Amino acid sequence: MSGMSGTSAIATGGRRGSGSRLGWNLLGLLVFVVAGFPVYWMLNTAFKPAKDAIDPDPSLLPTGLTLSNFSRALDIADFWGPVGRSLVVSLSVVAIGIVVGMLAALAISRFAFRGRKIVIVGILAVQMVPLVAMIIPVFLLLNDLKQYDKLTGIIITYLTFILPFTVWTLRGFIVNIPKELEEAAMVDGCSRTGAFIRVVFPLLAPGMVATSVYGFIQAWNEYLYALMLLSQEHQTATVWLGNFTTKHGTEYAPMMAGATMMAVPIVVLFLFVQRKMAAGLTAGAVKG
């Protein structure tokens, strides 16, 4: 009897486990559908005829495919110029931010100095300030520095909110790397710099890749500062999308085609670094 009871309990537990997994799988599928539907609708609208994009009774499935929206998007305004400027700005922000952020995160994580907690709290406080609240001070500052309507000015501006994010994220990765590894390398004859380059940096690389991707996405998608601080001659890709909204209305199909073309660099970048990015995300969640 006891054996039968044990078998029954195991079977009941197995059914509960299967039901729980099924519930979580359905929840994950629901989240995927909700998060992925805007992307699907963007692609669907980009490839459908322009008249179908403004149909008051739209079809969920594509009714026809055309590339005319992409040619129309390229004809409305220069595309490659804004995309090139966005790439310059985004890559510059990531390069500067990752170098400065890594050094700052290393100092905060590995060295005890006066005001260390104040710096950490300051980093968090800066990220809580709404970007829209800083437009006027940033404009006045850039104007005084002769950096208004310049890519260097917008790069400096983006660093003000991407650099704190980079420092805080990299700090989490560095804290999870045991100090004993550096100490062992220094006992073997490495200097502190040598220990960092040979021991810490390889372990930190996945985290740097993950942080760089998120920083690139933030800089690439930023719209408000690019609109307010750059003229049409120096506009970035996100501001370029505004050309599809005129006094005569919005051309939704070409706009979605332009948004699709804008998403290509992000997708390509993610495909190149997806393994390192996944490793970095998991490394930051495990205590070393």
Residue, then its C-alpha position, 0 to 999 in steps of 0.5 A: m500500500s505504501g508503495m502504491s501511495g508513493t507512486s501515486a504521489i510521484a505521478t501527481g507531482g509530475r502532473r503538477g510539474s507539467g501543468s506548471r511548465l505549460g502555464w509558464n510556457l503559455l505566459g512566455l508565448l503571450v509575452f512574446v506575442v505582445a512584444g513582437f506584434p509591433v515589429y510584425w506590424m511595422l514589417n507588414t505595413a512597410f511591405k503592403p501597398a500605401k493605400d492598404a496602410i490607411d485602410p480603416d479595416p486593416s488586414l492582420l495578414p499581408t494582402g500584397l507585397t511591394l517595395s515601392n514604400f522603400s523607394r518612396a522613403l528614400d526619395i522623400a529626403d536623404f537617408w544615408g546622410p542621417v544614418g551615417r551621422s547616427l552611426v558616427v554618434s552612436l559608435s563614438v558614444v559607445a567607444i568613449g563611454i565604454v573606456v571611461g565607464m570601465l575605468a570609473a567602474l573599476a575605481i568604484s569597485r576595487f578602491a576605497f576612497r573618500g566619497r565613494k558612496i556619494v559617487i554611487v548615489g550620484i550615478l543613480a540620481v543622474q539616471m532618475v532625472p527626466l531627459v526632457a528636464m535638462i533640454i534648456p540647461v544643455f542647450l545653454l551649455l552647448n551654446d556657450l561652448k560653441q557646440y550647438d548644432k554639431l555632432t560633437g555636441i550631441i555626442i557629449t550630450y548623449l554621454t551624460f545619460i549613457l555614461p552613468f548607465t555604463v558605469w553602473t552596469l560594468r560595476g555589477f560585472i566587476v564586483n562579481i569577479p573575485k579579487e583573489l584572481e587579481e591578487a594571485a596574478m600579482v603574487d605571480g609577478c604581474s603589476r596591478t595593470g597587468a593583472f587587470i589586462r590578463v585576468v579581469f579584462p577577459l572575464l569582463a569582455p562579455g559584460m562590456v559587449a552587453t553594455s555596449v549594445y545597450g548603449f548603442i541602442q540608446a544612442w541610436n534611438e534617441y530622438l528628443y535631443a537630436l531634434m532640439l539640438l541639431s538642424q535639418e542639415h545635421q539631423t540623425a536617422t530618428v529625426w529623419l523619420g519626421n519627414f513623413t509627417t507633413k501638413h498634408g498628413t502622415e505617409y504611414a507605409p513609407m514611414m514604416a519602411g524607413a523604420t525598418m531600414m533604421a532597424v537593420p543596423i541594430v539587428v546586424l549588430f545583435l546578430f554579431v554579438q548575440r553570444k557574447m551578449a548572452a554570456g555577459l547577461t548571465a555573468g552579471a547575474v552570478k556571484g563569482 
